[in-house]
């Protein structure tokens, strides 16, 4: 029925594409932010809690782990573990250490006196 109506009403057929164009052009794709942004959400946490020991200063770096550079953060360590496995938090050693209750394993370590990350930060 609708198909017949559209083909019998040429002015209506010309209006529909115009309406679609107006509706679609009013949606600003840049206004839609991702749920999690590395620069907005992740980098500040790493900077505040990890870079002191795992950042750019090679003299302060612990365990040879550098988290301020993606290629280093996702590389396999000598132990075979990967600090960050993109898209797989369960396989990321960094997450396992952040949520650990073992004082010998947890990151940041208790002696850093930085406290544990809040659940919404993990």
C-alpha positions as CSV (number, residue, x, y, z in Angstrom):
1,X,0.0,0.0,0.0
2,X,2.7,2.4,1.0
3,X,4.7,1.6,-2.2
4,X,1.7,2.4,-4.3
5,X,1.2,5.7,-2.4
6,X,4.8,6.7,-2.9
7,X,4.8,6.0,-6.7
8,X,1.5,7.8,-7.2
9,X,2.7,10.9,-5.3
10,X,5.8,12.3,-7.0
11,X,6.1,15.3,-4.7
12,X,6.2,13.0,-1.7
13,X,8.9,10.9,-3.3
14,X,11.0,14.1,-3.7
15,X,10.5,15.2,-0.1
16,X,11.6,11.9,1.6
17,X,15.2,12.1,0.4
18,X,15.4,15.8,1.4
19,X,14.0,14.9,4.9
20,X,16.5,12.1,5.3
21,X,19.4,14.4,4.2
22,X,18.3,17.0,6.8
23,X,18.0,14.4,9.6
24,X,21.3,12.7,8.8
25,X,23.2,15.9,8.4
26,X,22.1,17.2,11.8
27,X,23.8,14.3,13.6
28,X,27.4,15.4,14.4
29,X,29.5,12.3,14.5
30,X,32.3,14.1,16.3
31,X,30.0,14.9,19.2
32,X,29.7,11.2,20.1
33,X,32.6,10.3,22.4
34,X,33.8,6.8,23.0
35,X,32.9,5.3,26.3
36,X,36.5,5.1,27.3
37,X,39.2,7.4,25.9
38,X,42.9,6.5,26.5
39,X,44.0,10.1,26.7
40,X,41.0,11.3,28.9
41,X,40.5,8.2,31.1
42,X,43.6,5.9,31.1
43,X,46.7,8.1,30.7
44,X,46.0,10.2,33.8
45,X,45.7,7.1,36.0
46,X,49.0,5.7,34.6
47,X,50.6,9.1,35.1
48,X,49.5,9.4,38.7
49,X,50.2,5.8,39.8
50,X,52.6,4.1,37.4
51,X,54.9,6.4,35.6
52,X,57.2,7.0,38.6
53,X,58.4,3.4,38.3
54,X,57.3,2.5,34.8
55,X,57.6,5.7,32.8
56,X,60.2,7.5,30.6
57,X,63.0,7.9,33.2
58,X,65.2,4.9,32.6
59,X,67.1,5.5,35.8
60,X,63.9,5.0,37.9
61,X,62.2,2.3,35.7
62,X,61.5,-0.9,37.5
63,X,61.3,-4.4,35.9
64,X,62.2,-3.0,32.5
65,X,58.5,-2.1,32.1
66,X,57.7,1.1,30.4
67,X,54.0,2.0,30.3
68,X,54.2,5.5,28.7
69,X,54.8,3.9,25.3
70,X,52.3,1.6,23.8
71,X,54.8,-0.7,22.0
72,X,56.6,-1.3,25.3
73,X,53.4,-1.7,27.4
74,X,52.0,-4.4,25.1
75,X,55.3,-6.2,24.5
76,X,56.0,-9.6,26.0
77,X,58.3,-9.4,29.1
78,X,61.2,-11.7,29.7
79,X,58.8,-13.7,32.0
80,X,56.5,-14.2,29.0
81,X,53.7,-12.1,30.5
82,X,52.3,-9.0,28.8
83,X,51.5,-6.0,31.0
84,X,48.7,-5.0,28.7
85,X,46.9,-7.2,26.2
86,X,44.7,-4.9,24.1
87,X,41.1,-6.0,24.2
88,X,41.7,-8.8,26.8
89,X,41.9,-7.4,30.4
90,X,41.8,-10.9,31.8
91,X,45.1,-11.7,30.1
92,X,46.8,-8.4,31.1
93,X,49.3,-8.8,33.9
94,X,48.9,-5.2,34.9
95,X,45.2,-5.7,35.7
96,X,45.9,-8.9,37.6
97,X,48.4,-6.9,39.7
98,X,46.2,-3.9,40.2
99,X,43.3,-6.1,41.6
100,X,45.6,-8.4,43.6
101,X,45.4,-8.5,47.4
102,X,48.9,-10.0,47.7
103,X,51.3,-7.2,49.0
104,X,54.2,-8.8,47.1
105,X,52.4,-8.6,43.8
106,X,49.9,-5.7,44.0
107,X,50.5,-2.6,42.0
108,X,51.1,0.1,42.9
109,X,53.1,-1.5,45.7
110,X,52.2,-0.6,49.3
111,X,55.6,1.1,49.9
112,X,54.7,3.6,47.2
113,X,52.0,4.9,49.5
114,X,49.7,5.6,46.5
115,X,46.8,3.3,47.7
116,X,44.8,1.0,45.6
117,X,43.0,2.2,42.5
118,X,39.2,2.7,42.8
119,X,37.1,0.0,41.2
120,X,35.9,2.5,38.5
121,X,39.6,3.2,37.6
122,X,40.3,-0.5,36.8
